[in-house]
């Protein structure tokens, strides 16, 4: 009996020691593992659950099975026409061959470092081999867009159409052959050739954002300013033309009004002169002598105040003053 209990105790101790050495490991959902013995791969598993390994001699490395994201740093890259742009990209990747991944890069940080080198180099190469419009556009729809200036403030439709023609700006964009999405696919194709050797599968590469560099941004601003100045000059030219037209119309109307008023005044004067002549004639016929006296006196009122001296004693002009009729 004593020997039996001794055996039981020894067996229990051995079992406890065995369990303490860790013969089991757990693979969680979304994980996969590589089991190595003295650096050599003895087993791989991507199924979740409780797994067994040989204690002490076996090592287990757990890798994520889920799709992982890669966010690269924005790079300043020259395009084919030597225009510098900032390119910000992102990618999705997954460890699909754990054995190959362990043999080539081993740790997750090393894998990310290799991925950085591959993707940064690929992105720089593809962008520098293509023109700027290929990187910023996906379609050629912009070539079919016509922009007309809003001139709703004009009441005359013909004037509005003339001004619209003056301010019309046309910019021809080059057609794209690949486009941004095409460049992303091209990057994926090139990068996949390198990532496959590490047991990594690239799902996609996406150009997240493209920003102009400072010098290119300034060039774009200058082009926009030039275009706006061109439109402003068209408005000024149109306004000056309208001003000249209205000034000419106003001057013509003023001349017409002045001419009509002058003709009317001359007509009134003519009628008044005729009436005055008739009145004078009628008055003369009633009393010719009184009429001649009155006319003479009126003449004296105007001439005598400015007359300083008379150098003659015989002037018919003053006969009315000395005539017997006047003295009466």
GUSE-886563 format. One record per atom (N, C-alpha, C): residue in three letters; z, y, x. Coordinates in steps of 0.001 Angstrom, whole numbers, plus 500000, padded with zeros to 6 digits. Example, Ala and Ser with C-alpha at 12.3 -4.5 7.8 and 13.67 -1.06 7.14 Angstrom:
2
Ala507800494310513190Ala507800495500512300Ala507800496700513200Ser507080497750512850Ser507140498940513670Ser507870500030512900
This chain:
328
Unk500000498798500830Unk500000500000500000Unk500000501267500875Unk500798501218501941Unk500868502355502851Unk499517502623503486Unk498837501569503832Unk497509501711504452Unk496526502318503460Unk496657501951502199Unk495765502477501156Unk495926503985501026Unk497173504414500942Unk497411505849500803Unk496985506623502036Unk497147506009503180Unk496688506667504420Unk495180506870504389Unk494489505841503907Unk493014505939503810Unk492609507030502834Unk493324507068501696Unk493021508085500694Unk493229509492501262Unk494321509680501969Unk494620510999502531Unk493565511412503556Unk493214510472504426Unk492198510762505457Unk490865511119504806Unk490509510339503771Unk489249510603503068Unk489282511972502401Unk490427512297501809Unk490549513597501140Unk490429514738502140Unk491081514563503316Unk491008515592504357Unk489562515777504828Unk488884514659505006Unk487483514733505459Unk486600515432504426Unk486882515097503166Unk486097515738502094Unk486353517236502076Unk487619517615502215Unk487961519045502224Unk487273519739503398Unk487354519118504579Unk486699519699505765Unk485194519823505541Unk484606518796504914Unk483166518790504638Unk482800519943503697Unk483644520093502692Unk483389521179501740Unk483584522547502382Unk484572522662503261Unk484793523933503945Unk483635524297504870Unk482957523313505380Unk481799523571506256Unk480601524103505466Unk480655524054504164Unk479605524641503333Unk478351523818503239Unk478360522697502626Unk477151521878502487Unk476253522343501343Unk476734523244500533Unk475960523693499372Unk475628525187499491Unk474541525528498887Unk474179526949498760Unk473495527140497417Unk473490528382496957Unk472968528681495628Unk471767529628495752Unk470710529279495051Unk469541530164494947Unk469588530822493573Unk469696532162493560Unk469742532896492311Unk468330533071491737Unk468325533433490462Unk467043533731489827Unk466382534911490547Unk465085534782490899Unk464383535826491619Unk464534535737493122Unk465068534612493626Unk465227534411495065Unk464512533142495496Unk464279533040496800Unk463718531845497420Unk464342531705498793Unk464352530464499299Unk465112530200500528Unk464312529355501510Unk464658529538502779Unk464120528723503868Unk465310528074504583Unk465264526757504720Unk466333526022505418Unk465801525619506786Unk466523526030507821Unk466109525706509195Unk467189524892509896Unk466719524059510800Unk467643523251511612Unk467266523457513076Unk468175524113513782Unk467917524465515185Unk466631525281515326Unk466426526203514347Unk465272527103514392Unk464008526542513805Unk463993525291513408Unk462807524660512841Unk462981524551511332Unk461932524837510602Unk461997524792509145Unk462024523341508684Unk463050523035507870Unk463161521673507324Unk462945521650505818Unk463071522797505182Unk462904522812503735Unk462716524246503249Unk461937524389502180Unk461802525665501478Unk461979525415499984Unk462487526401499292Unk462711526232497851Unk462658527592497165Unk462009527624495989Unk461961528864495205Unk462496528643493790Unk463178527475493573Unk463757527182492277Unk465239527536492280Unk465712528239491272Unk467131528600491239Unk468016527378490984Unk469266527461491507Unk470232526390491282Unk471067526106492508Unk471882525051492429Unk472740524625493531Unk471966523690494445Unk471938523988495723Unk471157523216496691Unk472091522652497769Unk471592521624498462Unk472375520964499509Unk471710521161500862Unk472569521324501868Unk472090521407503245Unk473062520633504139Unk472600520319505325Unk473467519636506291Unk474384520687506911Unk475664520505506785Unk476598521512507321Unk476433521689508828Unk476750522851509277Unk476777523230510687Unk475380523335511286Unk474557522327511110Unk473257522300511800Unk472159523020511024Unk472332523146509723Unk471312523795508910Unk471711525246508613Unk470699526156508652Unk470894527560508294Unk469978527898507132Unk470460528779506257Unk469686529151505069Unk469415530656505096Unk468135531031504925Unk467754532447504808Unk467205532683503408Unk467788533635502728Unk467388533956501357Unk466441535155501374Unk465303535010500698Unk464330536087500563Unk464129536411499081Unk463803537653498770Unk463510537990497366Unk462181537377496932Unk462182536872495738Unk460962536302495163Unk460257537323494270Unk460972538371493883Unk460435539384492976Unk459387540246493676Unk458650540974492860Unk457682541934493385Unk458440543134493929Unk458131543515495150Unk458825544615495815Unk457905545833495904Unk458514546984496008Unk457740548231496127Unk457792548749497560Unk456692549368497943Unk456615550001499267Unk456264551468499043Unk457077552359499547Unk456837553797499437Unk456671554366500838Unk455450554734501148Unk455178555265502477Unk455453556757502565Unk455559557217503787Unk455709558649504033Unk454348559335503881Unk454355560554503333Unk453108561321503197Unk452518561589504579Unk451213561327504716Unk450532561510506000Unk449512562652505905Unk449413563411506961Unk448383564464507058Unk447168563844507742Unk446109563670506949Unk444956562905507418Unk443689563747507276Unk442804563736508269Unk441527564449508127Unk440521563593507368Unk439741564222506505Unk438673563519505801Unk437419563482506681Unk436352562939506130Unk435128562798506920Unk434555564150507321Unk434742565184506450Unk434261566523506800Unk435312567320507549Unk436340566636508039Unk437404567224508864Unk438252568226508074Unk438487567938506809Unk439401568716505975Unk440722567948505901Unk441821568587506314Unk443102567896506365Unk443785567921504993Unk444267566751504581Unk444996566620503318Unk446235565752503552Unk447225565948502681Unk448431565124502700Unk448255564005501682Unk448380562774502140Unk448176561612501277Unk449501560861501137Unk449939560708499903Unk451178559982499595Unk450814558732498807Unk451157557565499320Unk450755556310498692Unk451959555426498413Unk451749554490497515Unk452757553478497211Unk452041552140497041Unk452785551052497165Unk452183549724497065Unk453200548742496494Unk452696547635495980Unk453546546535495521Unk453192545284496319Unk454203544548496724Unk453984543367497540Unk455008542285497214Unk454727541081497691Unk455580539938497388Unk455496538908498511Unk456633538274498794Unk456655537188499777Unk456243535919499052Unk455069535411499375Unk454537534235498679Unk454537532982499552Unk454670533123500844Unk454734531956501746Unk455959532158502635Unk457083531590502192Unk458341531819502909Unk458315531224504308Unk457669530078504478Unk457621529444505797Unk456868530335506783Unk455701530832506374Unk454910531693507252Unk455646533011507503Unk456316533524506474Unk457059534763506625Unk458176534594507647Unk458892533448507580Unk459984533198508528Unk459460533057509954Unk458353532384510106Unk457796532139511436Unk457272533414512091Unk456819534380511284Unk456180535577511858Unk457116536782511954Unk457865537044510893Unk458707538242510902Unk460191537952510714Unk460500536835510107Unk461855536302509938Unk462707537115508958Unk463006538402509257Unk463905539176508404Unk463123540118507495Unk463795540561506440Unk463158541447505481Unk462840542804506113Unk463730543329506935Unk463490544629507578Unk462297544574508517Unk462148543439509237Unk460982543283510112Unk459690543245509301Unk459757542579508150Unk458568542513507295Unk458159543897506799Unk459131544702506401Unk458840546061505934Unk458269546902507072Unk458792546707508279Unk458285547441509437Unk456823547087509706Unk456490545771509629Unk455084545362509816Unk454214545941508700Unk454748545950507502Unk453996546490506374Unk453735547983506567Unk454707548702507093Unk454514550133507376Unk453361550347508335Unk453334549561509399Unk452272549707510404Unk450905549417509801Unk450829548335509027Unk449534547923508473Unk449026548943507463Unk449873549323506514Unk449426550214505444Unk449156551629505940Unk450013552150506816Unk449765553495507346Unk448443553564508088Unk448185552538508897Unk446929552504509652Unk445724552355508731Unk445849551495507723Unk444738551265506792Unk444430552526505989Unk445461553177505487Unk445271554392504684Unk444598555472505513Unk445063555657506734Unk444476556673507600Unk443009556371507883Unk442689555120508115Unk441312554727508434Unk440386554959507246Unk440803554519506065Unk439940554633504873Unk439739556096504492Unk440788556900504517Unk440661558312504139Unk439752559056505112Unk439911558802506395Unk439126559520507406Unk437655559107507393Unk437338557973506771Unk435951557510506703Unk435215558038505478Unk435911558753504594Unk435301559204503344Unk435504560714503176Unk434652561280502307Unk434705562713502049Unk435874563056501130Unk436212564341501102Unk437360564810500329Unk437211564513498842Unk436006564746498289Unk435848564541496842Unk436047563084496442Unk435808562152497366Unk436047560742497063Unk437536560453496900Unk438370561213497595Unk439807560971497559Unk440489561637496369Unk439906562711495856Unk440589563468494802Unk440019563218493407Unk438877562552493316Unk438261562330492004Unk437981560855491766Unk437945560500490462Unk437619559130490076Unk436264559015489397Unk435809560122488761Unk434547560096488029Unk433736561344488353Unk432523561381487787Unk431638562531487951Unk431597563390486694Unk432613563268485837Unk432638564033484586Unk432676565533484837Unk433261565950485948Unk433377567386486228Unk432005568045486360Unk430982567247486726Unk429639567809486880Unk429013568154485534Unk429565567613484439Unk429007567866483113Unk429809568916482347Unk430804569516482990Unk431659570499482326Unk431105571901482578Unk430925572658481512Unk430474574052481608Unk431590574958481115Unk431955575928481920Unk433045576846481572Unk432449578197481208Unk432739578663479989Unk432278579966479521Unk433476580895479387Unk433270582151479783Unk434332583136479659Unk434571583489478188Unk435815583708477836Unk436174584090476479Unk435974585590476294Unk435038585961475423Unk434738587380475189Unk434869587694473692Unk435913587194473079Unk436093587339471641Unk436383588772471217Unk436785589626472160Unk437157590990471796Unk435959591856471433Unk434751591386471671Unk433559592175471367Unk433094591891469946Unk432791592959469202Unk432349592774467833Unk430877592406467750Unk430073592889468672Unk428643592633468676Unk428360591293469342Unk427741590391468609Unk427470589052469144Unk426490589112470315Unk425517590030470228Unk424554590147471324Unk425233590629472600Unk426138591614472462Unk426891592098473625Unk427767590999474198Unk428386590219473325Unk429233589118473778Unk428416588095474559Unk427204587803474079Unk426352586841474773Unk425893587395476120Unk425577588693476165Unk425168589305477432Unk426295589263478458Unk427503589583478004Unk428648589563478911Unk428962588152479362Unk428804587194478462Unk429044585792478822Unk428050585334479901Unk426815585783479784Unk425819585437480801Unk426147586082482148Unk426691587305482101Unk427051587985483344Unk428212587301484053Unk429163586801483274Unk430376586220483866Unk430275584720484062Unk429145584140483744Unk428996582690483884Unk429002582309485357Unk429842581364485713Unk429916580876487096Unk429552579396487108Unk428757579046488052Unk428353577640488173Unk428713577125489547Unk429364575983489558Unk429712575345490819Unk429281573889490754Unk428447573506491662Unk427920572152491685Unk428790571277492572Unk429299570198491971Unk430129569248492701Unk429276568052493122Unk429537567556494286Unk428810566379494753Unk429259565149493962Unk428306564299493663Unk428647563052492987Unk429445562155493928Unk430398561426493345Unk431191560496494143Unk430613559093494007Unk430730558333495055Unk430221556962495049Unk431349555939494933Unk432543556303495418Unk433664555353495417Unk434795555849494527Unk435290557032494772Unk436379557591493993Unk437741557127494490Unk438781557747493949Unk440139557456494404Unk440514555993494145Unk440199555489492956Unk440531554100492653Unk439770553154493569Unk438514553513493845Unk437725552677494752Unk438319552647496154Unk438819553803496610Unk439451553846497929Unk440718552991497948Unk441484553017496843Unk442694552198496764Unk442347550711496864Unk441292550314496176Unk440870548904496236Unk440381548536497639Unk439697549487498257Unk439212549244499616Unk440377549102500592Unk441396549933500419Unk442607549810501242Unk443260548444501054Unk443307548003499798Unk443925546703499500Unk443161545572500182Unk441839545646500139Unk441024544596500757Unk441241544534502267Unk441266545704502893Unk441424545738504351Unk442829545295504754Unk443848545786504061Unk445230545476504429Unk445576544017504178Unk444965543421503139Unk445271542020502806Unk444918541076503951Unk443874541411504697Unk443478540560505825Unk444598540432506861Unk445432541453506976Unk446522541443507950Unk447822540904507343Unk448094541255506099Unk449370540823505498Unk449399539338505198Unk448230538725504984Unk448213537282504701Unk448776536470505855Unk448614536968507073Unk449111536225508230Unk450631536216508307Unk451284537074507534Unk452744537144507508Unk453336536502506252Unk452510535872505444Unk453004535263504214Unk453280536295503131Unk452703537474503277Unk452898538558502314Unk451621538712501489Unk451788538860500183Unk450664539129499291Unk450784540556498755Unk449767541360499038Unk449721542720498492Unk449141542671497084Unk449836543253496148Unk449360543263494761Unk448433544453494528Unk448833545614494981Unk447971546799494859Unk448467547897495793Unk447566548819496070Unk447880550041496814Unk447395551200495965Unk448252552159495720Unk447912553281494834Unk448119554593495575Unk447096555442495536Unk447237556803496065Unk448008557604495018Unk449257557879495306Unk450124558516494324Unk449873560010494220Unk449657560655495324Unk449468562107495311Unk448661562532496527Unk447817563527496294Unk447055564143497386Unk447277565643497312Unk447726566232498398Unk447965567667498472Unk447107568257499585Unk446579569436499330Unk445821570133500363Unk446769570633501442Unk446312570618502649Unk447078571221503731Unk447007572741503595Unk447832573454504355Unk447931574912504203Unk446597575614504429Unk445855575193505449Unk444579575855505727Unk443559575591504619Unk443550574374504094Unk442607574057503018Unk443018574749501724Unk444340574827501476Unk444834575532500292Unk444417576994500326Unk444524577627501485Unk444124579028501633Unk442639579197501355Unk441840578230501818Unk440394578285501574Unk440092578181500079Unk440801577315499387Unk440610577167497940Unk441001578456497217Unk442129579046497631Unk442572580302497020Unk441541581411497229Unk440990581497498421Unk439995582523498704Unk438750582336497836Unk438352581084497638Unk437196580824496781Unk437487581211495332Unk438704580914494872Unk439101581301493513Unk439142582819493367Unk439684583512494389Unk439747584976494346Unk438337585575494313Unk437451585027495111Unk436067585513495138Unk435407585337493772Unk435650584193493142Unk435071583937491827Unk435621584900490782Unk436945585137490823Unk437552586079489863Unk437050587502490090Unk436898587889491379Unk436368589230491691Unk434942589377491178Unk434186588291491264Unk432811588306490786Unk432778588554489272Unk433671587888488560Unk433742588059487112Unk434228589466486768Unk435231589950487529Unk435735591303487294Unk434642592337487520Unk433831592152488561Unk432730593069488840Unk431701593048487721Unk431489591850487146Unk430563591749486012Unk431091592534484823Unk432409592446484578Unk433012593220483491Unk432877594725483750Unk433137595139485001Unk433016596558485325Unk431584597048485142Unk430630596246485612Unk429224596624485485Unk428830596739484018Unk429287595783483233Unk428990595825481802Unk429630597059481156Unk430884597353481536Unk431573598517480991Unk430879599813481352Unk430414599923482613Unk429697601135483027Unk428384601285482259Unk427724600167482018Unk426493600222481230Unk426754600674479804Unk427846600141479220Unk428210600556477865Unk428591602040477824Unk429310602495478879Unk429697603902478957Unk428464604800479001Unk427499604441479866Unk426274605243479975Unk425514605241478648Unk425504604086477978Unk424797603994476702Unk425444604885475646Unk426782604835475571Unk427476605656474575Unk427405607142474925Unk427470607484476220Unk427338608889476600Unk425961609421476234Unk424923608603476497Unk423572609018476131Unk423417609182474631Unk423999608241473877Unk423921608328472421Unk424674609564471913Unk425847609826472502Unk426634610995472093Unk425902612298472400Unk425312612357473601Unk424575613561473983Unk423376613781473075Unk422698612692472731Unk421545612803471845Unk421971613278470457Unk423087612717469937Unk423581613145468632Unk424024614606468672Unk424648614998469801Unk425093616393469937Unk423889617334469914Unk422822616963470625Unk421622617794470646Unk420993617865469264Unk420973616724468555Unk420398616714467211Unk421193617621466267Unk422546617528466382Unk423400618356465527Unk423211619842465854Unk423179620141467188Unk422993621546467605Unk421648622074467161Unk420625621242467277Unk419279621672466875Unk419207621928465376Unk419819621004464600Unk419812621187463144Unk420609622432462752Unk421755622638463431Unk422583623813463130Unk421851625106463489Unk421144625100464634Unk420391626287465063Unk419279626614464074Unk418590625557463647Unk417503625779462677Unk418056626342461372Unk419197625777460935Unk419813626269459700Unk420287627710459842Unk420878628036461018Unk421350629414461243Unk420186630398461275Unk419082629983461926Unk417914630858461970Unk417345631091460574Unk417405630003459795Unk416918630141458413Unk417791631116457627Unk419101630989457798Unk420037631901457110Unk419825633342457578Unk419660633495458902Unk419402634830459447Unk418124635432458874Unk417102634594458786Unk415831635074458236Unk415983635545456807Unk416711634716456025Unk416937635107454622Unk417754636400454557Unk418789636487455446Unk419639637695455452Unk418842638925455867Unk417998638764456900Unk417172639908457336Unk416218640357456232Unk415667639370455553Unk414742639711454449Unk415485640442453333Unk416691639950453048Unk417491640602452004Unk417871642026452422Unk418314642168453705Unk418681643501454205Unk417495644441454172Unk416329643943454551Unk415120644771454554Unk414788645236453149Unk414963644287452211Unk414674644637450817Unk415652645714450308Unk416944645531450706Unk417952646519450292Unk417636647892450886Unk417275647882452221Unk416899649142452853Unk415701649779452158Unk414748648945451817Unk413532649456451194Unk413820650054449824Unk414684649310449085Unk415035649811447749Unk415807651120447856Unk416713651180448844Unk417507652417449023Unk416605653578449441Unk415632653315450270Unk414718654367450724Unk413904654911449561Unk413485654001448698Unk412669654412447566Unk413496655259446587Unk414783654987446454Unk415624655758445526Unk415824657183446039Unk416190657379447346Unk416418658714447911Unk416026658673449387Unk414778658932449694Unk414308658821451079Unk415055659731452040Unk415343660940451587Unk416033661864452489Unk417443661374452807Unk418168660910451813Unk419527660421452057Unk419504659188452975Unk418510658386452754Unk418401657174453586Unk418156657548455046Unk417240658544455255Unk416954658972456624Unk418168659629457234Unk418956660385456426Unk420170661021456925Unk421228659983457326Unk421357659042456474Unk422370658001456746Unk422025657214458010Unk420746656881458175Unk420312656147459374Unk420522656999460617Unk420267658309460507Unk420437659190461658Unk421899659297462047Unk422758659440461041Unk424191659537461329Unk424733658252461970Unk424236657157461503Unk424640655891462105Unk424230655827463573Unk423047656363463875Unk422566656411465250Unk423422657334466096Unk423827658494465489Unk424667659432466223Unk426012658798466601Unk426568657973465695Unk427848657313465971Unk427783656465467243Unk426638655890467456Unk426505654999468606Unk426151655746469885Unk425392656858469780Unk424877657512470991Unk425713658686471465Unk426224659479470556Unk426923660685470960Unk428198660449471752Unk429021659438471460Unk430229659240472274Unk429921659037473755Unk428769658523474088Unk428442658310475494Unk427523659351476079Unk427280660423475350Unk426341661453475804Unk427129662592476443Unk426925662836477762Unk427682663856478490Unk427011665243478456Unk425712665295478602Unk425016666586478637Unk423600666432478123Unk423029667568477650Unk421646667584477163Unk420895668606478005Unk419770668217478612Unk419027669085479524Unk417851669795478825Unk417797669724477502Unk416672670342476780Unk417206671046475542Unk416500672115475118Unk416897672837473898Unk415994672497472732Unk415041671611473020Unk414102671238471963Unk414075669725471853Unk414880669185470981Unk414932667729470788Unk414852667436469309Unk413855666723468887Unk413689666345467493Unk414813665431467023Unk415466664783468007Unk416529663828467677Unk417681664509466938Unk417883665813467227Unk418981666537466584Unk418507667462465445Unk417293667263464996Unk416779668119463921Unk417608668020462650Unk418142666807462414Unk418907666604461185Unk420189667441461172Unk420689667817462369Unk421921668591462430Unk421678670062462065Unk420447670494462349Unk420156671920462154Unk419227672179460973Unk418843671195460298Unk417928671384459164Unk418686672067458017Unk417987672837457223Unk418652673536456098Unk419284672550455139Unk418651671416454918Unk419186670422453984Unk420532669893454487Unk420634669678455829Unk421885669140456392Unk422994670152456324Unk422651671434456482Unk423680672470456457Unk424233672646455055Unk423395672340454075Unk423869672447452709Unk424906671363452437
